[in-house]
Amino acid sequence: MFVGIIKSSLIDYPGKIATVLFTPGCNLDCFYCHNRSIIEQTQAEIPFVDIVSFLRKRVGLVDAVVISGGEPTIHPSLEENIRIIKEMGFLIKLDTNGHDIEKVSQLIQENLLDYVSIDYKAPIDDYVLYTGIHANPKQVLETIAFVDSSGVDYEVRTTVFPQLTIHHLIQMAKELPIVKRYSLNPYRKPTLYSSKHKEWVEETAHSDQDIQRFCEELSVYQPHMVFHL
């Protein structure tokens, strides 16, 4: 199920030292995706027994394990693998695009998640344009609402790719409920991308100063804004 690993990260789980595990495949096709080699499943799978062996050596050195992708919820073995990792004593953070509320709710009800990060990628009317034909932003909003009501710690994230203006971001902030933490992430030009998206990919990114200003403007609608460098 896992095809990539970051052994130690200080930025993927707020306030914790984490190991990040990456799953292959995705049900979306975001033009700015930095993990295209993962979502296109061109990397060899790491045997789960090797993951477990590595993590056992990290007990006491790492606080948490982040399950990212790709999209982890498309994998039937997700719950079993998380359960095994959590029984080792790690906190678990799930990064998800929010399209499988049943899987996310099941994991929360089984007390398998300590933190959930949900991507909210574009205004409702533009979601399919930027993330592919299988996108369903209403499902994402339902997942966000459920996680918000569950009591589990969470954040909502938006990558501020060049085509998103402050007007788009304000619209997105209004579409969301008031969330516990709303993180704006800077756009970085991906190494791999579809040729049909070349013009989009090569547009000039918003500066860090721009995004900081966006956070300030959005705080009127979302009080808990964070700029994640």
N, C-alpha and C positions, 0 to 999 in steps of 0.2 A: 504493500500500500504506500510505502514511503520511497521517494526517489531523491531526496536531498536533505541535508542537515547543516545547520549552523550550530557549532558546539557551544558557544557562549555568546549571548547577546544582552546588552544593557538597555535596548530600546524597544524590544518587542512585547514586553510585559511591564507596564508602568510600575516602577519601584522595585523590580525583581531582576535577578540574574536568571536568564532562561536559555534552554536549548530549544531551537526551532526545528521542527520536522515538516517537510513539504510533501504533499500528496500530488499525484499526477492527475491530469484531466480537469476539465471545467465545463459547466453548462452555459457559460457566457463566452463572449469573444471581444473583450475590451481592446480597442486599438492600441492603447498605451501600456498594455500588460508587460511587466518586466520578467515574467516567468513563462514566456511563450514556449521555451524548450520543455518546460514541465507540463504545461497544459496540452502540448502536442504529443506528450508521452514518448519523447525521444531519449530519455535517460533510463538507465537500468535501475530496476527496483532493488532497494536495500532489504535483505532478509530481515523480517521483524525480530528474529532471534538475535541478530547482530545489534539492532536498536536497543533491545532489552539489555543485552550485555554491556553496551556502552553506557546506558543510563544508570545501571547499577553502580558503575564506577563513579558516577557524578552525584550520587546521593550525599547530601551534606555540603556539596560544592555549588550546586545549582538549585534555585528555589522552585523553578517552574519549567513546564514543557508547553511550548506553543505549537498547536497543530494548524498549519497553514497550507497554502497551495499555490496554484490550482484551487479546487474547491473540495474541501474534505468531506462535505456531507453527501457527495455522490457515491461514496464507498461503503458497501454493506458492512465491512469489518471495522468501521470507525468506532462504534460503541465498545466492542470487545477490546480493541487496542487501547483506547483511552482508559478503560477499566483496569487493565493490567498495569499501565503506566501510573495511574493514580494510586493504586495499591502499594506502589513503591514509595509513596509519600510526597510526590510532586504536586504542586498546584497545576491546574490545567487551564490554558487559554485556547479558545477556538476562534480562528479567523474565518469568516464566512461571508458569502455574498447575500445571505439571507433568503434564498429561494426555497429552502426546505424547512418550513416551520415545524413540521412533524418531527423531523430528526432533531432539530435544536431543542424543541420542547421535551422530547423524550430524554435527551442527555441531561437537561436541567432537572427534570423530575427524578432522575436516577442519581442526582447529586454528583454528577461526573464533571461538571464545569464550575470553575471559580471565576472566570472572566470570559466575556464574549465580545468580540470586535466585529461589527457589522458594517459592510461597505454600503453607503448610499451614493450612487455614482453620478446621477444627473437628474434634472427635473423630469417629472413623470412623462411629459410629452416627448422628451428627447432620449429616454432611456434606451429604447430599442436602437435608435440611430447610433449611439456610441458604444453599446455593449452587446449587440447582436440580437437576432430574431427570437431567441428563447427567453429574453428578459421579461420580467413581470414585476414592475416596481410596486404594485399593490401588495404582492406577496412579501416583498421586502419590508414594506411599512407594517404589515401584520406581524412579521417576525420581530421587528423592533418594538412594537407595542407589547408583544408577549414578554420579551426579555425584560423590558422596562417594568412590567408588573410582577415579574418573578422574584425580584429581590437579589438576583445575581448581579455582580458588578459587571459593567459593560461600557462600551463606547461605540459611537457611530463615526465612521471615517469617510472623508471625501478627498480623493486626489484632484487637485485643482489643475486639470489639464488645460492647455491654452484656450480651448474653445469655450470654457466656462467663464462667463463674465460675472461681475458682482450682481447683476440683475438675475442671472441664473441661480447664483448661490442664495440670494434672498428668497427666491421662489422655493428652492429646496428646503431652506430653513423653515419656511412657512408650512411646507408639506409634512414635515416631521413633527411628532409630538415634542414637547420640551424634554430633551434627553439629558442623561446624567453627565455626559462628556461628549462634545462634538469636536472632532479633530480634523483640521485641514492639513493635508499632506502635499508637499511640493511635487510638481511633475518633473520627471527625469526622462529624457528621450530614451526609449527602449533600443536595445541592440538589434533584436529581431522583431520584425513586424511585417504585416501583409503589404504587398506593393500597392494595393488599392488605398491604403491609408497613408501613403508617403507624404502627401501635402499636410495632412493633419499632424503627423508625427513631427514634421520639421517646422511647424509654427513656433514662434518665440514663446518660451515659458514665462509665466508670471514671476516676477522677482520675489525674494523673501519679504521685501518691504511691502510689496503689493499684497501678499497673502496675510501679513500681519495686519494691514489696514482692513482687509476683508473680514478678519476675525473681529476687529473692533466694530465694524458696521453690522455684522451678523449678531453680535451680542445683544442687540435690541430684541431679536427673535429667539435666540438660543443663548441663555445666560452663561453656559458653561463651555465656552469656546477654548480650544487649544490649538496652537500652531506646532505641528510635529515636524521638526526639521529632519 
